Amino acid sequence: MPEDPEPAQNKFLSDFVVEAALIVAVIMYLVVAGDQVVGDDLSFTVLGAGLMALATWWTLHTVRDGLEVIALRLRHSK
């Protein structure tokens, strides 16, 4: 873990921007999916499952970076 909180904060902000883009992509997927039955179009279903898995993984990645920023700030303030 780096000692300076500034690079960690910049990394967290860039991760947060990617997170927002992924959430918008999932919302757009759900809007396009509309009333489609799951599994009716296999490639569309696989695309959605992959997008949701990526968004979940990236959310956990972003939370980890956020916790790193908090830990560095707490360590730096003491």
PEGI-V966791 format. One line per field, one symbol per residue. ss: DSSP state (H for helix, E for strand, - for the rest). phi: phi as a letter, one per 40 degrees, with the letter a starting at -180 (. if undefined). burial: b if it has 9 or more other ideal C-beta (glycine too) atoms within 8 Angstrom, else e. Layout:
ss = ???
phi = ???
burial = ???
This chain:
ss = ----HHHHHHHHHHHHHHHHHHHHHHHHHHHHH--------HHHHHHHHHHHHHHHHHHHHHHHHHHHHHHHHHHHH-
phi = .cccccccccccccccccdccccccccccccccfbcccgcbccccccccccccccccccccccccccccccccccccc
burial = eeeebeebbebbeebbebbeebbebbeebeeeeeeeeeeeeeebbebbeebbebbeebbebbeebbebbebbbeeeee
